[in-house]
Amino acid sequence: MNRQALRDLSDKALIDAMRDGAPEAWQEFMMRFRPLLEHYVHRTELDPNDRADAIDSVLEDCAMRWAMDRVEPPNNVTAYLLRAVTYRRKRIARDANRRAGRYELAGDAATIQGAVLSLCSEASVRYSHGPAGFPGEEPRGSLRRFCRLLIEPLSDEDRMILARLGDGLPHREIAAELHMSYEAGRKRIQRLCIRVRDSAPGVLERLNAADRLHVERLLPRTRAAAERRR
């Protein structure tokens, strides 16, 4: 079927041609509706990259559902696509606001102590109460100051990842929040954990004597690594 013939088809007839396996029909579907959706989202507050993602995901999802899964398309395909991209736009904006809130929360070193402990300490460390006889402030305050220095060079996204690790969120869910595949997210998390762990000995040396004593006893691996550096 030539291009002009495809242009003359109704929306439902075009979807029928897609079901019959005509690759030109899939191209016509994208070319028919993409400009309309682009004009619509161009007037929204979405980031340009998010606009493209919203349009692509809506067009691909609907095309696959109607053509491959043979779900009956709506009577007004254009109106349906506009509603779908509106919903996707709102979801992207809502997710962005949630990420911003998590970034702000992750800026507080106290929120990632659990993740830092899991990276740097023995699994059995009980950090909420230090051994009797510790001088000065209780160990939790020392650990918080250590964590604050540890996350200083990290990006907002890196801090959010640590905070979510500290919350016990599975890697797969963290990857989904980052809009990554599981494998890409797993590698990102692994690289971040190694970087944080390797930077811990240098951060330890920046603490005052009392804080260093608390953190060394709470995080024995960090102490051993610091001694190897000297």
C-alpha positions in Angstrom: 0.0 0.0 0.0 1.5 3.4 -1.0 1.8 6.4 1.3 -1.2 8.3 -0.2 -3.4 5.3 0.2 -2.4 5.0 3.9 -3.1 8.7 4.4 -6.6 8.3 3.1 -7.4 5.5 5.6 -9.5 6.3 8.6 -7.8 5.8 12.0 -9.4 2.4 12.6 -8.6 1.3 9.0 -5.0 2.3 9.6 -4.9 0.2 12.8 -6.4 -2.7 10.8 -3.5 -2.4 8.3 -1.1 -2.4 11.2 -2.7 -5.7 12.4 -2.1 -7.1 8.9 1.6 -6.5 9.4 2.2 -3.7 7.0 5.3 -1.8 8.2 4.3 1.3 6.3 1.1 1.4 8.3 3.1 1.6 11.6 5.1 4.5 10.1 1.9 6.3 9.1 0.5 5.9 12.6 3.5 7.5 14.1 3.6 10.3 11.5 -0.1 11.0 11.8 -0.4 11.5 15.5 3.1 12.6 16.6 2.8 16.2 15.4 -0.5 16.7 17.2 0.9 15.4 20.5 4.1 17.4 20.1 2.1 20.6 19.6 0.1 19.7 22.8 3.0 18.9 25.1 5.1 21.9 23.8 2.7 24.1 25.7 3.2 22.3 29.0 5.8 22.8 31.7 7.5 19.5 31.0 11.2 19.3 30.4 11.9 18.8 26.6 13.4 15.3 27.2 10.3 14.3 29.3 8.1 15.6 26.5 9.6 13.3 24.0 9.5 10.3 26.4 5.8 11.0 27.1 4.9 11.0 23.4 7.0 8.0 22.5 5.7 5.9 25.3 2.0 6.7 24.6 2.3 6.1 20.9 4.2 2.9 21.3 2.0 1.5 24.1 -1.2 2.3 22.2 0.1 1.0 18.9 1.2 -2.3 20.5 -2.1 -2.7 22.4 -4.4 -2.0 19.4 -2.4 -3.8 16.7 -0.5 -6.6 18.4 -2.9 -7.4 21.3 -5.9 -6.6 19.1 -7.6 -4.5 21.7 -10.5 -2.6 20.1 -9.4 1.0 19.5 -11.6 3.9 20.8 -14.1 5.6 18.4 -12.0 8.8 18.6 -8.3 7.8 18.5 -7.1 11.4 18.5 -9.0 12.3 21.7 -7.8 9.1 23.4 -4.2 9.8 22.6 -4.5 13.3 23.9 -6.0 12.1 27.2 -3.3 9.4 27.4 -0.4 11.9 27.0 -2.1 14.2 29.5 -2.1 11.4 32.0 1.5 10.5 31.2 2.5 14.2 31.5 0.9 14.4 35.0 2.6 11.2 36.1 6.0 12.4 34.9 5.5 15.7 36.8 4.4 13.9 39.9 7.4 11.5 39.8 9.7 14.5 39.4 8.2 16.2 42.5 8.6 13.0 44.4 12.2 12.6 43.3 12.8 16.2 44.4 11.4 15.5 47.8 13.6 12.4 48.1 16.7 14.4 47.0 15.9 16.9 49.8 15.5 14.2 52.3 18.7 12.5 51.2 20.6 15.7 51.8 20.3 15.0 55.5 23.2 12.7 56.5 21.0 11.1 59.2 18.8 9.5 56.5 21.6 7.4 54.9 23.3 6.1 58.1 21.8 2.7 57.5 23.2 2.5 54.0 26.6 3.8 55.1 26.7 1.2 57.9 25.8 -1.6 55.5 28.7 -0.5 53.2 31.4 0.1 55.7 30.7 -2.0 58.9 30.3 -5.5 60.1 26.7 -6.7 59.8 26.4 -7.1 63.6 27.3 -3.5 64.5 24.9 -1.9 66.8 25.3 1.7 66.2 22.4 3.2 68.1 24.3 2.7 71.5 28.0 2.8 71.8 30.1 0.8 74.4 30.3 2.2 77.9 33.2 4.6 78.5 33.1 6.4 75.1 34.3 10.0 75.7 32.3 12.9 74.6 29.1 12.8 72.6 27.3 9.5 72.0 28.4 7.6 68.8 25.3 8.4 66.8 26.3 12.1 66.6 29.8 11.2 65.5 28.4 8.8 62.8 26.1 11.6 61.5 29.1 14.0 61.1 31.0 11.2 59.4 28.1 10.6 57.0 27.7 14.3 56.3 31.3 14.5 55.1 31.0 11.3 53.2 28.1 12.5 51.1 29.4 16.0 50.4 30.9 15.2 47.0 27.9 13.1 45.9 25.2 14.3 43.5 21.5 14.6 44.6 20.7 11.4 42.7 23.6 9.5 44.4 22.4 10.7 47.8 18.8 9.6 46.9 20.1 6.1 45.9 21.9 5.8 49.3 18.8 6.9 51.1 16.7 4.3 49.4 19.3 1.6 50.1 19.1 2.7 53.8 15.3 2.3 53.6 15.8 -1.3 52.4 14.4 -0.7 49.0 15.3 -3.5 46.5 17.7 -2.7 43.7 14.9 -3.4 41.1 12.7 -0.7 42.6 15.5 1.8 42.9 16.3 1.2 39.2 12.6 1.8 38.3 12.7 5.1 40.2 15.8 6.0 38.2 14.0 5.0 34.9 16.7 2.4 34.3 16.6 -1.2 33.4 17.3 -3.5 36.4 20.8 -4.4 35.1 21.8 -0.8 34.5 20.4 0.2 37.9 22.2 -2.6 39.6 25.5 -1.6 38.1 24.9 2.1 39.0 24.2 1.1 42.6 27.3 -1.2 42.7 29.6 1.5 41.4 28.2 4.0 43.9 28.6 1.6 46.8 32.3 0.9 45.9 33.0 4.7 45.6 31.5 5.4 49.0 33.3 2.5 50.6 36.6 3.5 49.1 36.2 7.1 50.2 35.4 6.3 53.8 39.0 6.0 55.1 39.9 9.4 53.8 36.8 10.9 55.4 37.7 9.3 58.7 41.0 11.1 58.7 39.1 14.5 58.6 37.3 13.9 61.8 38.4 15.1 65.2 39.9 12.6 67.6 36.7 11.9 69.6 34.6 11.4 66.5 37.3 9.3 64.9 37.4 7.0 67.9 33.6 6.5 67.8 33.4 5.8 64.1 36.5 3.5 64.1 34.8 1.4 66.8 31.5 1.4 65.0 33.1 0.8 61.6 36.0 -1.5 62.1 36.6 -2.0 58.3 37.0 1.7 57.9 39.6 1.9 60.6 41.6 -1.0 59.1 41.5 0.7 55.7 42.6 4.0 57.2 45.6 2.3 58.8 46.6 0.7 55.5 46.7 4.2 54.0 49.1 5.6 56.6 
